[in-house]
Amino acid sequence: MTKEEIKEAVQKTIDAPSCCPELKEVGKEYLEAIGTPDEKKVAQKLIKELEEDVNSIDSLIALAGSAAGENLFGKEGAEKMLKAATDAKAHGEKLCICPACQAGGMVLVHKADLL
């Protein structure tokens, strides 16, 4: 993955409505550190945060099928999310299907390119 592709994936991650505040902050810090002596140190911080925040498809299925999922997405939204996540898993998806997890997962797959 090129530096430009990494930057785009990090930007997609932090722009996603589903991105948590901590990941958004570290992602911005990483984008600002590109090309500086701190880049690798901040990249390690970004990887750690991504590893904590990017969820599996099974986690999304569990959430969407729970009372917490209904509270978060609404009853109808939770049902739609559960179906979408179940379908995605059936097609081989391993990660949560939200935009933040999808883009963040791409960065994790290529984390060696950050270091």
N, C-alpha and C positions, 0 to 999 in steps of 0.2 A: 504494500500500500504506500503510495507516495505521500510526501508531507502535505501536499495540497488536499489529497483525499482524506487524510487524517483530520486536517483542519475542518473540512466540510462535514465530516461525521461528528466531530465534537460540536460544531456549531448546530447541527441538526439536533443533537442530543439536548443541548441547553436551550434551544428554541422550542422544544416540545412542551406542550402544556403539562404532560405527565412527568416532567423532570422535577425531582425534588430540589429544594433550595440548596442543600449542601453540594450536590453534584453540579448544579448550575454555577455556584461560586467557584468550585475547583476547575470546572471547564473553562470559565472566563479567565481564571488565573493562568491556566495552561496556554490558552490562545495568546495572552499577553506576553508569555515567557518564550514563545517560539523565537528562535534566533538569538536568545540571550544565554549567558553562562548558567542561568538557573533552569533552563529548559528540561534537562533530564531529571533534576530533582522534583520539579513540578509534575513531570510526566509520571513519575513513580506515585506521587500523591493522587493524580488522576486515575491511574490504574487501580489503586487501592479503593478509591471511592466507587469506581465502576463495578469492581468485584463485589462491593457491599450492596450496591443499588440495582444492578441489572438482575431482574427476576427471571425465573424459569417459567415455562409455559404451565407447569404443574402448579406453581404458586398462584398464577393468574386464575387457573381453573378453580383452585381452592377458594380464592378470594371471591370470585364471581358467584360461586355456589353457596356463599355464606351470608349470614345476616349482615355482616360488615360490608359485603359487596352490595347488598340491596341498599344499605344506607348510603354508600358511596355513589353508586350508579343509578339508584332508583330500581324498583322491581323489574320494570320492562328492560331497562338498560342492563341490569345484571343478567337477565335471561339472554339477551342478545350477546353480551360479552361472553357468557358461558358457552353459548353455541359457537361463536367465532373462535374462541380459544380451543374448544374441543375439536373443531374442524381443522384448525391449524396444527394441532398436535397429531391428528390423524394423517396429515400430509407431511409429517416429519419435523415440524417446527419445534425447537428446543427452548426458545426464549419467549418471554412475554411479548405480545404483539403490539404493545403501545409504541408510539414513535420514539420515545426516549430509550426504551430497552432495545429496540431494534437497532438504532444508530449506535448506542453505547456498546451493544454486543459486537457490532462490527469493529469498533475500536479495540475491544478486548481480544478479538480473534487475531488482530494485527498488533498486539501490544509490544512485541519485540521491535517493531518499526519505530516506536516512540523512544526506545532506549538506544 
